[in-house]
């Protein structure tokens, strides 16, 4: 039998060489299929689904697609990144428009405001009209400064953290959305290293809100140290800077332990911060501690990005001991803890892949760190994994409570599919 198999394989190779490319490949695949004793045809990652295998997905539409990063649902369209910014109809998958910008980092933090999309990449600010599919602005930042991809838009004004390339100063710059390309920016909380014995304040993100008197506050995490040295001892705290008065409104003592400098969130009056192994809630107007929870294991994998999510009066913390913990955002009381052992499932809950978390109704849909689709009932704290643990790549977007769009890997990774879910 082995000799027969060898003879058939050799024959298929000779036929391939003597025939046209299409006919030779077809004959070769036929002979190999006969030799293996089954009638299914496989050609590696580029095979079509064998007719004898039932497609596990209930599809609405599918299109060719090479990448699907940072998807955003906008009216009747899905906006996503793949060598530029693209828009497709959510109901048919048909293309609306594409703006070719070259490669876009998977770590951009896009902000959607009305009909306009903003994001920062490679020290440039991009502004795109989503209605016309047109690049409105590509604003190159000042050569002597770096800006960070985490920015905030508040009351039609954009706020971005600035750091001098030679570490001479740091600040938060702001400008009206209508004059972003003017080159004239206001600088707030400007700190010079020469005034701090060579040490510099480092910030990677800020949030903006109004306090009880109507003054604007910049909420941020501050690290101070000698950043010219790769090994330095840094002091770290949280503060609110009053833009109106140009002074610090409040500042905490040193943080309980190391904070993750861009993992903080504003939900009403709750200023929620994620530490390496703790979750902290401060009153945004006063800096008073509402509650503090020490958590368990942590991880530094930058691809697992979404650590804190909000649903009604619940704050969800995703950590890396395969747990999701739901806390009452006001009191800090623990509502439920979810882990795979309680469900008896084999699906992994090792964090949420960036750009895949979707909360619809009372369900959380996401791709786990090993790219398996997971559904979590946020009322009961129970989860299920989807269809024999089919793996996905790229982003994920929920059209409604029963329709998702993503890129399944069970055939290949070049199809973007709209499919129905029934966990």
N, C-alpha and C positions, 0 to 999 in steps of 0.2 A: 504493500500500500504506500509506503514511503517512497519507493522507487517510482510508482505511478504518479504520486504528487509531484516529485522532482521533475519527471518527464513533462508533465502538463505545464508546470511553471516555466521550464525552459522553452517549451513550444510556444507559450504565450509571449515570451520575450522575443522569439524569432518572428512570430506573426506581427508583433508590434512594430518591429524594425522594417518588415517588408510591406506593411499596409500603410494606408493614410493614417494620420494621427488619431482621427476619430474612430475609424473602424478598427484599427489595431488595439486601441484602449478598450473598446467594447468587447472584442473577442477575448482579450487577455483577462478581463474581469469575469467574463462568463466561464472560462476554463478554471480560474481560481475558485469561483463559487462552486463548480461541480466537484473540484478536488476536496473542498472543505466539507462537502456533504450537505450543503444547504443552499437555498435559492436566493438568499439575501445578498444584495450588492453593497459593499462598503468601499469607500475611497477616501479614508482618512477624515480630516476635518471638513472636507468639501463635499461630503456625500449628501445626497438627498435623504429624507426620512424613508426607510424601507416601507413599502406598502403594507407589509404584514405587521408593522408596529403602529399602534394607535397613538396619534399625537396627544400628549397629556394635557395640552392647553386648549381651552375653548377660545379661539381667536376671533377678534372682530376685524383686524387688519394687520398686515405686516409689510414692512418696507426694508430695502437695503440700507444699512447704516454701519458706519465704521466706529462711531463713538457716541456716547450719550451721557454727558457730564452736566451736573448742576441744573437738572430740568426744573422749569418753573411753569406752573399753570397760569395762563393769562387769557381771560375771557374764553374764547373758543379755540385757543391755540396752546401749543406746548412750545416753550422756548428752551433751547439747550445749546451747549457748547461742543464744537467739534471743528477744529481749524477755522474758527470764527463763531458767529452766532447764527442760529437757524430757527425758523418758525415752521411748524407743521400744524395742520388741522387735527384737533384731538379726536374727532369722530371718524376721519377717513385716513389719516396719516399723510395726506397729500401736502406737498411743500407749499408754503405761503411765500417765503423769501429766504435768502441767505446773505449774510454779510461776511465776506472773506477777510479775515484778519490774521491768518496764519495760526500757528499753535497757540492755544489758550491753556494756561495752567489749570490743573484740577483743583487748585487751592484758592482760586479767586472767590471772593465773597460778593456776589452780585446783589444789588438792591433794586427792587422794582418800585417805581413811584408813578402812579397813574399809567400813562402809556409810554413811559421812558425807562430804559434799563441803564444802570450805572455799574461800573466795576473798575478796579485798579489792577494793573499788571505792569511789571517791569518799569516802575516809576512813571507810568502814564495813566491818565484818567480817560476812560472810554464812556461815551454817551451815545445811546442808540435809540432811535425812534422806532417803537415796536409796531406802530400802525403802518408806516411806509417801508419798514425794513431798511432804514438808512442810518449810516454812521453820521451823527451830528457833530461830535467833537472827539478828537484824539489829542489830549493835552499833555505834552511832555513837561515833567516837573523840572525844577531848577537843578542844574548839574551838581551843585555842591551839597544837595540834600537828598535824603531818601524819604519816601512816604510808604506807609504800610497798607496792605490790602484790606485790612479791617477798618472800614470807615462808617460814618453815621450820617444820615440825613434827617434833619429836624426842622420843621417849619420852613421848608424850601431853602434850606441852607446845608451845605455839605461840610462835615468836620472830619479831618484826617490828621493822624499823628505824623509829625515831622522830626527827623533826626539829621543833624549835620554829619556829613560823611567822615569828617575828621574828628567827630565827637566833641565839637566845641559847644554845641547847645542842642536842646530839644524843645519842642513846643507842640501845640495843637493849632493847626491852621484851619480857617473857615472862609467860605465865600458863598454868595448867593448863587443859586442854580442858574440864574439867567446871565451871570457874568463869569462863569468858570474859566472861559478862555481869555479873560482880561489880563491875567498875570498879576493882578492885585489881590492879595490875600491878607486877611487879618490874622495876627498871631496871638494866641492866648497861652497863658502859663509858660511863658518863655523862661527857660532856666539855662544859665551858662556854666560850663564846667569850671571856668576860671574863678567863679564865685564860690565854688564848693570844693576847693582844694583838689582840683583835678577830677573830681567825681561827677558823674552825669546821671540825671534822672532818665530812666528808660520807660517808655509806655508803648504798647503795641495797639491799643484800641481805646476808644472812649465812647460813652453814651451821654446823651443830652436830655435834660428834662427841666421843667420849670418848678421852682420851689413854691412855698405857700405865699411868698410876697411877689411872685411873678418873675423873680430873677432867674437867669439861666445857669444851670449847673452842669459842669463836665464831670462825669463819674468815671474814674479810671483806677487801674492798679499801677502803682509806681514802684520801680526798683531803682535803688541808688547804689552806684559802685564805680570802681575804676574799670571801665569797659575797654580800655586799651590793653588790659591784661587778660589773657584767656582764662586765668584762674583768679577769681576775686571773690571777696566776701561782700554780699549785697544785702542791704536793708530793704525790706519790702513792706508796703502798707497800702491801704485803700483811702482814697480821698474824693471830695467833691470840691471843685474849683468854681467859684462864683464869677462868671464872665462879666456880669454887670458891674460888680464892685472890684473886679480884678484882684481877688484874694481867695485864699483857701477858706471855704465855708466850714468844712469839718474834715478831720483825718483820723483814722484809727491808729492805735498802737501797732506795733509790728504784727503782721498776720500770724495766726496760730501755727501754721506751717507753710510750706511753699505753695503759692497760688499758681494756677495756670493763667498766664497774663492776658490771654484773649478769651478765656472761658468765663465771662460774666454777663448777666442778663438783667433787664429791667422789666418787671411785671407789676404795673400800678406803682405802689409805694415800695415794693419789694425789690431790693438790689441783691440778686442771688449770685454767689461766686462759687466756682468750682476749684477746689484745691487738689493737690496731688492725692490726698486721701481724706478729704473732708468737703462738706457742703455747708455754706455760710449764707445766712440771710440777714441783711442790714436794712434799717429804715433809710430810704434814699434821701430824705430831707435832713435827717439829723446824724446819720451814721451809727445810731444805736443798734446794738445787736438784738435781733428778734429771736434767732436760734442758731445753733451750731451742731452739726452731726458729723462725727468721725465715721468714715466709711472704711471699707476693706480694700482689697487689692487694687493696684493701679497699673497702668501701662503707658509707654511713651510712643506707641505706634501712631504716627501722624495721620495715617489713612483712616483711623477710627476717630472720627471728629465730633459727632453729635453726642455730647455727654449729658446735656440738660435739656429737657423738653417740658412744655407746659400744656396742661389740659384742664380747663375750668379752674377749680381751686386747688389743683394738684401740680406739684413739681416732680418730674420724673428724673431720677438719677440713674444713669447707666454706668456700671463699673465693670471690672474685668474678672470677677469671680463668678461669671455667668448669672449675674443678678440684675434685675431692674427693681428699684425701690421707689414707691410712691409716697410722698410726704404731703401733708396739708401745708399749703404755702404760707398760711398765716401763723399757725401754731407750731409747725414742725413735727406734728404728730405723724407717726408712721401708719399709713392706710393699708398697704400690703407690700409683700416682698415676693417677687416671682423668680423661680429658678427652675432649671430643666429637670432636676431630680423629682420635684413635686409633681410634675406633669407625667413623668415616665417617658417623655419623648427623647429622641436622640439629637434634636436640633440644637445648634450652638447659639448662645446669647453673648458672645464675646464682643460686645460693643456694636455700634451701628455704623455702617460704612457711610462716608460722607456723601451727602446729596441723595440719600435714600429714605429718610424718615418722613412719613406722611401720616398725619392724624386726620381721620375722616369719621364724623359722627363720634362713636365711642371706641373706634378701632385705631390701633397704631400698626401700620405696615412699614416694614423696613427690611433691608438686606443685612444679615449678620456678617461678622468679620470673615466668615468663610463663604460668603455670597449666597446663602440660603434665604429664601423668602420666609418671613415670619409675620404672623398676625398676633397682636396682643389685645385682649379685651380689657380696656382701661377701667371698667367698672369693677370687674372681679379679679383682675390680676392673673389671668390665665392666658396661655399662649399655645399656638399650633404652628407647625411648619407645613409648607405647601408641597403637595404632589410628589411624594417620594424624594423630597429634598433636591429638587431641581435647582441647579446653580445658575446665577445670573452674573452679568458683568456691567460695569458702568452705573448710571443712575437709575432711579425708580421714581415714577410719579403716579399718584392716585387721581383718576378722573372723577370718580365718585366712590361710594362705599363698596362697590362690587367690581369696578373696572380699574385695572392697572396697566401701565405702559413700561416695558423694560426690555432687556436683551437676554433671553434665555440661552444657556450654553449647551442644551441637550442635542442640538444639531450642529451649530457653529455659532460664532460670536459676531456675525455680520447682519443679523436680522433684528430690527426693532419691532416689537409685537405689542399690540393692544389685546389684552385677554381678560376673561372674566374669572373671578376668584370665588370659590365656595369652600371655605375651610371647614 
